[in-house]
Amino acid sequence: MKIIARDIPPRTVWALEQAGVHPLLARLFAARGVMAKDELDDGLARLLLPDTLRGTREAAVLLADAMAQDKRLCIVADYDCDGATACAVGVRGLRLLGARHVSYLVPDRVVDGYGLTPPIAERVADSGADMLITVDNGIASVEGVAAAKARGLQVLVTDHHLPGPELPIADVLVNPNQPGCDFESKSIAGVGVMFYVLLALRSELRARGVFDVATQPKLDALLPLVALGTVADVVKLDANNRRLVAQGLRRIRAGAMPAGVAALFKAAGRTASVATTFDFGFALGPRINAAGRLADMTLGIECLLTDDAGRADELARMLDGINRERRDIEGGMRDQALLLAESLFATDGEGIEAPPAAISVFDANFHEGVVGIVASRIKDRFHRPTFVFAASGAPGKEQELKGSGRSIPGFHLRDALDLVAKRHPGVLLRFGGHAMAAGCTVAREHFKTFEQALAQVAGEWLAASALTRQIETDGPIAREYMRIDLVDTLHREVWGQGFAPPTFSEEVEVVSQRLVGEKHLALKLRHQGQPIDAIWFSHTEPLPPKVKLAFRLDADEWQGVRRLRFLVEGAEF
């Protein structure tokens, strides 16, 4: 592991300080590419305009016409947190704007697979719907859209995933990554795309005289859901996404949120009044995702849709229980996957065992709902692009393996799958995704071919330096900033993918160390001559007396007293 410090342009820091930004925040923002204070303005007026997202105008007209004709609308969702929040935003938003007949359908991960498939389209048609609306999926559903159109359905696709070589022939496509779209925020989540469609629809309804600026429904009530789905989907937090998340957090902290979101905070043991992006990514998001992984995402969507506090609490407790079951399954799978990954290690020229350039593992006992999480854990451990496969549980598809992959910087996972498909026709039955996360299906007999092919592509694309894990930090932290109030200040900001939370690095003296819970390293350190406690979660190897650590600032509370501590992220020996 190598710890490196971000470049911190001093003139930008000075300019931000002169504009009134706190000196520590000025340094952190400058290191993340913020050039001026106005870039930190998270007001709704600074959001990118809906008209710049290709397809929103046409979608607005399509939906407004359908509502005027009292048509039945059915949303087809995805079974992750982004899909669930996008569905809830779509249902709530369309109803707010006057749609009288709005239903939804979410595929079963095991039986239906991902996206709008022909059988899903048939089920929507059989339900009596007139229009099918996809959220967080559909851009690759060429056959599913064709099946829906053949049944006489109008089809609106809203998605954010990368398109394949052929676009579906829908009535309207809304996707920032479709050809010809100039929308600046290519990283907007599926829930954000649906929110933008609703903004455009409201504008169209205003133009038709359905309501005016004074009487129009307030869509900002949907922003807590937009924020949750955006962070949980780990999309890049560019300026527009940060504004969406900041607006959602502001409302949650003020107590203005759907009953299900409040219930999820309670079930997770988190405090909504001091909500952070960490809560979205590591507390609420996993509980919603657990429903799609092990049960039925309808539970998660219903939790986000209900306005009954008692019902919301009941559903949130159910989701919490499913999430605990998910953690148990994940633990066993992770241990087995680690053993399988280590069996792929080869000895280099110096006699040191090292993993291949990419890792692919499969076990007949793996649960397909948890493969993505386990792939992420293996990727973090060995710093290699990783796919974890499980046998499909769908009837008649027992010989198919469904894999989920996670990548490292410098390796575009979906592009790699595309190259594997071209080099080895027939090996990949289906694939799709992003640069850092993707999914695919292979025949069981072709697993070894896939494993070797992906490792070959990784070996060609990744330099040796890219295969060494690096932690980017903000360098040393001055003693004057070692304060609880500044920890709270940092936590209130919007951090996440592409706008990393503050991480500092310095050489410290290790005074004592011990294991807690058999898997975490509790440390007493001397930092700049002063004592400080630290914890390194999921790490058990002892540290030398002096070591360079990468760490985040945190507040630990014991018997009502809050104390500063370090959360260790890594060490360079």
BAKE-316103 format. One line per 4 residues: number of its first residue (from 0); their letters; for each residue x, y, z of C-alpha. Coordinates in steps of 0.001 Angstrom, whole numbers. Each point is the difference from the previous one (the first is absolute). Layout:
residues N
NUM> a> X,Y,Z; ...
//
This chain:
residues 573
0> mkii> 0,0,0; 1192,3474,-843; -1259,3166,1678; 127,3074,-2213
4> ardi> -1036,3584,675; -2364,1883,-2266; 1242,3093,-1753; -1323,3021,1887
8> pprt> 283,3155,-2161; 952,2799,2445; -1471,2855,-2063; -3387,-1728,-142
12> vwal> 122,-608,3759; 778,3676,558; -2837,1105,-2322; -2503,-2230,1793
16> eqag> 1160,1242,3405; -349,3609,-1167; -3551,-808,-1107; -829,-1098,3559
20> vhpl> 496,-3773,-184; 1430,-1585,3159; 3771,-515,-471; -191,-3783,452
24> larl> -2956,-322,-2376; 1717,2325,-2476; 2961,-2364,-94; -2228,-3074,-395
28> faar> -2193,1529,-2712; 2968,1320,-1977; 1557,-3468,-3; -3247,-1338,-1509
32> gvma> -87,2449,-2884; -2218,2746,1425; 1315,3274,-1404; -2382,2617,1385
36> kdel> -2529,405,2794; -2967,193,-2372; 657,-3642,-928; -959,-827,3578
40> ddgl> -3428,1608,-402; -2398,-2924,416; -3176,1978,-670; -2683,-1505,-2221
44> arll> 451,2882,-2428; 3498,-1295,-777; -1246,-3403,-1188; 522,-807,-3670
48> lpdt> -3107,809,-2019; -2303,-2927,-925; -109,1122,-3641; 3700,-839,-345
52> lrgt> -693,-3693,712; -910,-1489,-3356; -3494,-1459,-150; -1514,1810,2983
56> reaa> -2151,2315,-2129; -1352,-2898,-2030; -533,-2036,3180; -1920,2887,1544
60> vlla> -2320,243,-3005; -497,-3784,-77; -877,-112,3709; -2179,3115,-79
64> dama> -1995,-1398,-2914; -386,-3330,1797; -1203,1707,3173; -2468,2130,-1974
68> qdkr> -1411,-3214,-1475; -69,-1666,3456; 2285,-2796,-1183; 1407,-2650,2312
72> lciv> 3724,391,678; 2222,-2833,1255; 3573,539,1192; 2461,-2877,-429
76> adyd> 2732,408,2606; 3379,-1532,733; 590,-1992,3190; 2747,2131,1576
80> cdga> -246,3158,2110; 293,2313,-3002; -2787,-1898,-1741; -2172,-49,3118
84> taca> 381,3721,682; -507,785,-3714; -3220,-2017,74; -1199,1751,3158
88> vgvr> 867,3406,-1479; -1851,-932,-3206; -3138,-1238,1761; -113,2840,2516
92> glrl> 875,2660,-2574; -2490,-1094,-2649; -2760,-151,2590; 968,3442,1300
96> lgar> -258,1362,-3525; -3463,-1440,-506; 364,-3497,-1461; -2889,-2121,1299
100> hvsy> 1177,-3475,-1035; 3619,-729,916; 1236,-3484,888; 3402,-1640,47
104> lvpd> 1644,-3351,-554; 3454,-1027,1144; 1712,-3073,-1521; 1132,-2864,2190
108> rvvd> 3793,-174,-30; 31,-3799,-233; -2996,-777,-2208; -121,3025,-2304
112> gygl> 3568,1240,-97; 924,3611,-683; -1925,2534,-2028; -3094,70,-2158
116> tppi> -194,-3521,-1447; -2755,-1182,-2374; -1770,-1955,2803; -34,3148,2160
120> aerv> -1452,1980,-2914; -2718,-2651,-380; -872,231,3691; -309,3781,-244
124> adsg> -2276,-327,-3043; -2095,-2679,1716; -466,2325,2995; -1977,2389,-2191
128> adml> 2612,2767,-172; 110,2368,-2968; 3519,1314,528; 3153,-1674,1323
132> itvd> 2629,2208,1665; 3403,-1424,900; 2114,1464,2791; 3696,-807,455
136> ngia> -185,-2527,-2852; -1153,-427,-3575; 2775,1506,-2125; 1213,-3521,-878
140> sveg> -3470,-1605,-77; -406,-149,-3764; -2104,-3187,34; -2051,1036,3035
144> vaaa> -935,3348,-1501; -882,-1701,-3297; -2249,-2445,1860; -1742,2864,1815
148> karg> -548,1893,-3247; -1358,-3147,-1655; -2651,-146,2727; -1020,3587,-724
152> lqvl> 1692,1633,2983; 1578,3419,-176; 3526,-231,1407; 2022,2665,1793
156> vtdh> 3532,-1104,915; 1763,1935,2785; 3450,-1318,798; 3572,1055,661
160> hlpg> 1959,-3110,-958; 2261,-114,-3036; -1849,-1020,-3172; 972,-3018,-2062
164> pelp> 575,-51,-3755; -3764,120,-638; -2520,2317,1639; -3525,-1201,790
168> iadv> -2772,1392,-2224; -1970,1703,2770; -2337,2958,-361; 2484,2086,1985
172> lvnp> 3469,-638,1437; 1346,2103,2881; 3591,-848,836; 2949,2392,375
176> nqpg> 2278,-2632,-1552; -1987,-508,-3200; 1596,1317,-3218; -624,3680,-594
180> cdfe> -766,948,3610; 1897,3067,1229; -1105,-211,3631; 3076,864,2060
184> sksi> -651,-2435,2841; 703,-3329,-1683; 178,-1555,3474; -3548,785,1076
188> agvg> -1678,-3017,1614; -3170,-1653,-1254; -2009,1721,2739; 1406,3342,-1137
192> vmfy> -1053,-664,-3600; -3573,-715,1117; -9,3156,2125; 1026,2030,-3050
196> vlla> -2794,-1564,-2063; -2460,1127,2686; 1424,3535,-52; -526,90,-3772
200> lrse> -3519,-1414,378; -913,2668,2534; 1232,2662,-2411; -2106,-1501,-2813
204> lrar> -3081,-100,2226; 561,3646,912; 165,859,-3707; -3331,-1801,-474
208> gvfd> -1580,2006,2782; -546,-2931,2353; 1543,2141,2738; 2259,3041,321
212> vatq> 3144,766,1956; -2028,808,3111; -2160,-3127,-54; 2385,-2592,-1440
216> pkld> 954,-3010,2178; 3326,290,1820; 2252,-2745,-1314; 2723,843,2508
220> allp> -1773,-2396,2385; 1554,-2760,-2149; 3582,1165,558; 684,-2192,3076
224> lval> -662,-3040,-2228; 2130,1455,-2799; 2866,553,2429; -250,-3504,1463
228> gtva> -25,-1736,-3387; 2819,2161,-1377; 2405,-780,2849; -1018,-3670,283
232> dvvk> 694,-574,-3710; 3599,1260,485; -157,2271,-3040; 2544,2784,-301
236> ldan> -1007,2959,2122; 543,2704,-2594; -1255,3522,735; -3592,-737,-1056
240> nrrl> -215,-3248,1952; 1482,1717,3064; -2730,2625,-193; -2720,-2657,-226
244> vaqg> 1466,-1830,2999; 500,3188,2024; -3611,1013,-586; -1241,-3424,1095
248> lrri> 2158,14,3127; -1216,3478,914; -3618,-1164,-14; 729,-3182,1918
252> raga> 1877,1905,2706; -3019,2304,307; -2306,-2996,425; -1628,353,-3439
256> mpag> 205,-3496,-1474; -2238,-2933,-964; -1103,-2177,2915; 2040,-2920,-1359
260> vaal> 3239,1968,-7; -575,1055,3612; -751,-3619,916; 3170,-1217,-1681
264> fkaa> 2086,2474,2012; -1637,-1347,3168; 518,-3651,-992; 3643,664,-783
268> grta> 580,1776,3307; 936,3240,-1769; -1143,3549,790; -1778,1757,-2858
272> svat> 587,3499,1408; 3743,-416,-591; -288,-2157,-3134; 3081,-441,-2185
276> tfdf> 838,-1590,-3312; 1546,-2808,2055; -3497,-832,1300; -1278,-341,-3568
280> gfal> 2856,-2181,-1189; 538,-2227,3015; -3248,-33,2002; -3126,705,-2069
284> gpri> 1191,-1125,-3432; 1069,-3507,1083; -3326,-603,1749; -1941,840,-3155
288> naag> 2414,-1957,-2191; -362,-3048,2249; -3631,-374,-1107; 1037,-284,-3645
292> rlad> 2847,-2354,823; -1788,-2541,2190; -3728,666,-167; -2251,2293,-2029
296> mtlg> 870,3647,-698; -3716,744,275; 654,176,3763; 2552,2750,-498
300> iecl> -2167,1967,-2422; -3076,-284,2211; 2059,1285,2919; 898,3081,-2053
304> ltdd> -3553,493,-1271; -2077,-313,3170; -1084,3100,1913; -1099,-2098,2983
308> agra> 2676,255,2704; -1031,-3298,1611; 124,-1877,-3293; 3355,1635,-800
312> dela> 1453,-1163,3333; -1239,-3541,-650; 1555,-104,-3472; 3255,1580,1199
316> rmld> 323,-2663,2711; -571,-2699,-2622; 2696,1532,-2211; 2354,166,2982
320> ginr> -532,-3709,659; 623,-882,-3647; 3179,2067,103; 1271,-1933,3019
324> errd> -625,-3222,-1905; 1866,1484,-2978; 3003,754,2211; 78,-3598,1274
328> iegg> -122,-1422,-3530; 2587,2491,-1178; 2432,-951,2770; 102,-3667,-997
332> mrdq> 186,802,-3704; 2787,2512,552; 2172,-2515,1853; -485,-2627,-2724
336> alll> 570,2540,-2778; 3256,1107,1638; 1224,-3596,34; -943,-438,-3670
340> aesl> 1713,3271,-912; 3186,-974,1842; 60,-3294,-1921; 485,2077,-3176
344> fatd> 3185,1630,1282; 3192,-656,-1968; 3623,386,1060; 1847,2867,-1661
348> gegi> 3692,174,-937; 987,878,3577; -1869,-2930,1523; -2848,2176,1287
352> eapp> -3564,-1193,-478; -2254,2525,-1703; -3568,-39,-1305; -727,41,-3747
356> aais> -799,3328,-1674; -3729,-760,401; -1806,-2445,2286; -3063,-2107,-839
360> vfda> -1383,-2535,2473; -3007,-2317,114; -1410,-2421,2543; -3152,-2072,-344
364> nfhe> -1145,1129,3463; 265,3729,-658; -3217,2059,184; -498,2108,-3118
368> gvvg> -1529,2855,1984; 3260,657,1867; 2632,-487,-2722; 422,3753,-554
372> ivas> 783,728,3641; 2475,-2882,186; 1660,1134,-3238; 483,3412,1593
376> rikd> 1609,-1559,3087; 2405,-2109,-2099; 854,3005,-2158; 795,2032,3116
380> rfhr> 2173,-2757,1470; 2145,-709,-3063; -428,3193,-2059; -969,-1877,-3124
384> ptfv> -3065,180,-2272; -2197,-2782,1387; -2999,-2027,-1138; -1891,-2344,2305
388> faas> -2427,-2495,-1558; -2905,-2048,1312; -2190,-2562,-1735; -3234,1469,-1286
392> gapg> -3047,-891,2055; -2388,651,-2877; -1983,-3054,-1150; 1639,-1668,-2989
396> keqe> 3162,2106,267; 1947,-2044,2522; 2961,-262,-2378; 354,3762,-194
400> lkgs> 2294,1918,2349; -896,3548,983; 2944,2180,884; 463,3430,1522
404> grsi> 3234,1914,-340; 1789,2900,1677; 2997,1798,-1405; 2991,2146,955
408> pgfh> 1045,3395,-1429; 1271,-261,-3559; -2022,-3068,-1015; -3373,605,-1685
412> lrda> -1916,-3142,875; -2768,228,-2587; 2498,734,-2787; 2039,-2991,1159
416> ldlv> -3079,-2230,-230; -673,1345,-3470; 3520,-985,-1087; -368,-3474,1571
420> akrh> -3269,-423,-1923; 1670,952,-3277; 3009,-2258,540; -2065,-2954,1207
424> pgvl> -3406,30,-1752; -2654,-1920,1901; 1760,12,3373; -1941,2994,1325
428> lrfg> -3740,-578,-241; -795,3459,1365; 1954,2886,1494; -296,3669,909
432> gham> 927,2623,2552; 2446,2814,691; 3724,595,225; 232,-1084,3641
436> aagc> -2862,-2496,283; -1498,-2412,-2499; -1910,-3236,-296; 57,-2910,-2410
440> tvar> -1351,-3502,-613; 2085,-2909,-1294; -688,-3696,-587; 1527,-2104,2764
444> ehfk> 2157,-1842,-2542; 1552,3300,-1113; 965,1312,3428; 3714,-848,-331
448> tfeq> 102,1611,-3425; -1503,3174,1460; 2379,-39,2966; 3060,-250,-2224
452> alaq> -1317,2488,-2567; -738,2693,2594; 3411,-493,1633; 1635,335,-3416
456> vage> -1774,3292,-719; 953,1308,3442; 3616,-1012,-575; 10,1957,-3244
460> wlaa> -1736,3114,1324; 1425,361,3513; 3569,1104,663; 1793,-1399,3030
464> salt> -448,3337,1811; -3783,-248,-413; 31,-3370,1773; 1440,1546,3158
468> rqie> -2707,1376,2244; 326,3703,614; -1770,2139,2558; -315,3648,-879
472> tdgp> 94,2217,3058; -86,3655,911; 3399,-208,1693; 638,935,3629
476> iare> -2623,1700,2130; 983,2947,2148; -436,-425,3726; -2359,3001,116
480> ymri> -2550,-1972,-2033; -110,-2945,2386; -3334,1043,1465; -3383,-1653,392
484> dlvd> -1832,2974,-1506; 2064,-300,-3174; -830,-3710,-216; -3663,1032,-49
488> tlhr> 746,2671,-2603; 1660,-2557,-2266; -2829,-2511,446; -2599,2561,-1089
492> evwg> 1592,370,-3440; -870,-2188,-2994; 2706,-2617,-602; -22,-3159,-2066
496> qgfa> 1121,-1566,-3273; 2135,2481,-1955; -42,2472,2904; 1753,-2079,2608
500> pptf> -510,564,3728; 2945,1729,1716; 2812,-2432,705; 3249,1138,1579
504> seev> 3408,-1663,267; 2923,291,2367; 2617,-2053,1751; -1128,-856,3524
508> evvs> 1355,-1902,2969; -1917,-3144,994; -174,-16,3810; -2187,-3111,329
512> qrlv> -2255,-2199,-2116; -2531,-2745,639; -2693,-1943,-1837; -3648,741,728
516> gekh> -2764,-2284,-1152; 2717,-2276,-1435; 96,1979,-3253; 706,3668,750
520> lalk> 3258,1615,1110; -369,2531,2832; 2972,2354,269; 1420,2575,2365
524> lrhq> 2205,2362,-1986; 2191,3011,488; -716,2583,-2682; 2096,3152,-99
528> gqpi> 1003,-752,3573; -3580,-331,1225; -1926,-3212,902; -2895,-1048,-2238
532> daiw> -2109,-3163,-252; -560,-1730,-3328; -1851,-2980,-1430; 752,-1988,-3150
536> fsht> -3102,-1972,-904; 353,-3478,-1571; 3768,-6,531; 1810,-2357,2333
540> eplp> 3720,199,-880; 2111,1898,2573; 1767,3235,-896; 3655,939,586
544> pkvk> 916,2580,2673; 112,2773,-2610; -2156,-17,-3096; -1511,2321,-2598
548> lafr> -3780,-202,236; -2840,1205,-2196; -2932,933,2233; -3280,1873,243
552> ldad> -1162,2090,2950; -2873,-1369,2034; -1756,581,3303; -372,-2931,2398
556> ewqg> -2605,267,2738; 325,-1819,3318; -2261,616,3012; -1232,3247,-1505
560> vrrl> 3469,1392,-681; 1142,527,-3589; 3687,-396,-761; 2014,434,-3161
564> rflv> 1440,-3140,-1563; 1544,-1168,-3269; -1673,-2472,-2353; 2964,-1693,-1677
568> egae> -341,-613,-3738; 3443,-1435,-747; 3681,-110,899; 3266,349,-1887
572> f> 2881,-1882,1567
//
